[in-house]
Amino acid sequence: MQPHYYKFWRELIKPKGFEVEKESLTTRYGKFNIRPLERGFGVTLGNSLRRVLLSSMMGSAVSAVKFEGVLHEFSTIPDVLEDVTDIILNLKEVRFRQFDPEQKTLRISKVGPGKVTAADIQLIEGIEILNPDQHIATLGKDARFEAELIISFGRGYVEAEGRGKDLPVGYIAVDALHSPIRRVNYVVNAARVAQRTDYDALTLEVWTDGSLKPEEAVALGSK
């Protein structure tokens, strides 16, 4: 490296690290401050972190489902208020924490009358449900609800299209949102170093589904 380039890099202002606002930190929300940064670096770093967090974090999601007596997503289940399309949409909202990357098969078996929620999913070792109150279906008095769910561990958003041919007979592929990151926001403000006020201060806010803590997400996204 040429001497003048080396001198330039040595003189760059470097941030002190990620400062966590502990008073607002929860298992699903975190606010982080990164400062000081050279002018213009705040937007560059904020945008890069946002893109990485939203697209590259790993998580679990329903990727396929099978209902007893149902051949396709446009069917209905006798004495169940919701049609299959609506039930699938509700299942996509169920959030899981998975302790290994292996594909899992979970089951639901319930008779009416009553409501089916995520708490009715029969769990196995290595997985837990983060929102057990999530509504799935409403059963009439003569309804019998039998379903099998394939839970996959992956990255980002995986469309159902094209995956059906790889599934066992009777399963319906589901658009799977694996990302545990629900939202990322960043703001860049001015920061002061000695007498200069033209540095950047980056504030990053991260919302997750609870399967990954915000501080863990930021640590992984920064690598």
C-alpha positions in Angstrom: 0.0 0.0 0.0 1.3 3.4 -0.9 2.3 5.6 2.1 -0.4 8.3 1.5 -3.1 5.6 1.2 -1.9 4.1 4.4 -2.0 7.4 6.2 -5.5 8.1 4.9 -6.9 4.8 6.3 -5.1 5.3 9.6 -6.7 8.7 10.0 -10.2 7.5 9.3 -12.6 8.0 12.3 -13.7 4.5 13.5 -16.8 3.8 15.5 -16.5 2.7 19.1 -18.8 -0.2 18.4 -22.5 -1.0 18.7 -24.1 0.8 21.7 -27.2 -1.0 22.8 -30.0 1.0 24.3 -30.7 -1.5 27.1 -33.7 0.3 28.5 -35.7 -0.5 25.3 -34.2 -3.9 24.6 -36.6 -6.9 24.5 -36.5 -10.4 22.9 -38.2 -8.9 19.8 -36.9 -5.3 19.6 -33.5 -3.6 19.8 -32.1 -0.1 19.2 -28.4 0.3 18.5 -26.2 3.3 18.0 -23.0 3.3 15.9 -20.8 6.4 16.1 -18.8 8.3 15.1 -18.6 7.5 11.4 -17.0 9.4 8.6 -19.4 11.5 6.7 -21.5 9.4 4.3 -20.6 6.1 6.0 -23.8 6.2 8.0 -26.1 5.7 5.0 -23.7 3.1 3.5 -23.5 1.0 6.6 -27.2 1.4 7.5 -28.4 0.4 4.1 -26.0 -2.6 4.0 -27.0 -3.8 7.4 -30.7 -3.5 6.6 -30.3 -5.5 3.4 -28.3 -8.2 5.1 -30.7 -8.5 8.1 -33.8 -8.7 5.9 -32.5 -11.2 3.4 -29.8 -13.4 5.0 -31.0 -14.4 8.5 -31.9 -18.1 8.9 -35.2 -19.2 10.5 -38.0 -21.8 10.4 -41.3 -21.7 8.6 -44.2 -23.9 7.4 -43.1 -25.0 3.9 -45.8 -27.5 3.1 -49.1 -28.8 4.6 -51.4 -31.7 4.1 -55.1 -31.8 5.2 -57.0 -35.0 5.5 -59.4 -35.3 2.5 -58.0 -32.2 0.7 -56.3 -32.4 -2.7 -55.6 -28.7 -3.4 -55.6 -25.3 -1.7 -59.0 -24.3 -3.3 -60.9 -27.0 -1.4 -62.9 -26.7 1.8 -63.0 -28.8 4.9 -66.5 -29.9 6.0 -67.9 -27.8 8.9 -64.8 -25.6 9.0 -65.5 -21.9 8.7 -62.3 -21.0 6.8 -61.4 -22.4 3.4 -58.1 -24.1 2.9 -56.5 -21.0 1.4 -57.3 -18.9 4.5 -56.1 -21.8 6.8 -52.7 -21.8 4.9 -52.4 -18.0 5.3 -53.0 -18.5 9.1 -50.4 -21.3 9.3 -47.8 -19.1 7.6 -48.1 -16.7 10.5 -47.1 -19.3 13.0 -43.5 -18.7 14.1 -41.1 -21.4 15.3 -37.8 -21.6 17.1 -35.8 -24.6 15.8 -32.7 -25.9 17.5 -31.3 -27.9 14.6 -31.6 -27.5 10.8 -33.3 -30.8 10.1 -36.8 -30.8 8.4 -39.6 -31.6 10.9 -43.1 -32.9 10.4 -45.7 -31.7 13.0 -49.4 -32.7 13.3 -52.7 -31.2 14.3 -55.7 -33.3 15.3 -58.8 -31.7 16.7 -62.6 -32.1 16.7 -65.2 -29.4 16.9 -66.7 -27.3 18.1 -63.9 -24.8 18.9 -61.0 -22.9 17.5 -57.7 -24.4 16.3 -54.7 -22.3 17.3 -50.9 -22.8 17.1 -51.1 -24.2 20.6 -52.8 -27.3 19.1 -49.8 -28.2 17.0 -48.2 -31.3 18.5 -44.6 -30.5 19.1 -41.6 -32.8 18.9 -38.1 -32.4 20.3 -36.0 -29.6 18.9 -38.7 -27.1 18.1 -41.0 -24.7 19.9 -43.8 -22.3 18.9 -43.4 -18.6 19.7 -47.0 -17.4 19.1 -49.2 -20.2 20.4 -52.3 -17.9 20.3 -52.1 -17.6 16.5 -55.5 -18.5 15.0 -55.6 -21.3 12.4 -59.2 -22.4 11.9 -62.7 -22.3 13.4 -64.5 -25.7 13.8 -68.2 -26.4 13.8 -69.6 -29.1 16.0 -69.3 -31.8 13.4 -65.8 -30.8 12.2 -62.7 -33.0 12.3 -59.5 -31.2 11.6 -56.4 -33.3 10.7 -53.3 -31.7 9.3 -49.6 -32.4 8.8 -47.1 -29.6 8.6 -43.6 -29.7 7.1 -41.3 -27.2 8.9 -38.1 -26.2 7.1 -35.1 -24.2 8.2 -33.9 -21.8 5.6 -33.1 -18.2 4.5 -35.3 -15.4 3.3 -38.5 -16.0 1.3 -39.0 -19.2 -0.7 -41.9 -19.3 -3.1 -44.1 -22.4 -3.3 -44.1 -22.5 -7.1 -42.0 -25.3 -8.4 -41.6 -27.2 -5.1 -44.8 -29.3 -5.3 -43.3 -32.0 -7.4 -40.7 -32.8 -4.7 -43.3 -33.3 -2.0 -45.0 -36.5 -0.8 -48.4 -37.1 -2.3 -51.2 -35.0 -0.8 -48.9 -32.1 0.4 -49.5 -28.5 -0.7 -46.4 -26.3 -1.0 -46.5 -23.1 0.9 -44.7 -19.8 0.4 -42.3 -19.9 3.3 -41.0 -16.7 5.0 -38.0 -18.1 6.9 -36.5 -14.8 8.0 -36.9 -14.1 11.7 -36.5 -10.3 11.0 -39.8 -8.5 10.9 -38.5 -5.0 10.2 -35.3 -2.9 10.1 -35.1 0.9 10.3 -32.2 3.2 10.4 -31.6 7.0 10.8 -28.4 9.0 10.3 -27.8 12.1 12.4 -24.8 14.4 12.8 -22.2 13.4 15.3 -19.5 15.6 17.0 -15.8 14.7 17.4 -13.8 17.3 19.2 -14.6 20.6 17.3 -16.0 18.9 14.2 -19.7 18.2 13.7 -19.7 16.7 10.2 -19.5 13.1 11.3 -22.3 10.5 11.1 -24.2 8.8 13.9 -26.2 5.7 12.8 -29.2 4.5 14.8 -30.4 1.1 13.9 -33.8 -0.4 15.0 -34.5 -4.1 14.6 -37.7 -6.0 15.2 -37.7 -9.9 15.2 -40.2 -12.7 15.6 -38.5 -13.7 18.9 -36.7 -16.8 17.5 -33.6 -14.6 17.2 -32.7 -11.8 19.6 -32.1 -8.4 18.0 -28.6 -8.2 19.4 -27.8 -11.7 18.0 -29.2 -10.7 14.6 -27.1 -7.5 14.5 -24.0 -9.5 15.5 -24.6 -12.1 12.8 -25.4 -9.4 10.2 -22.2 -7.5 10.9 -19.8 -10.4 10.2 
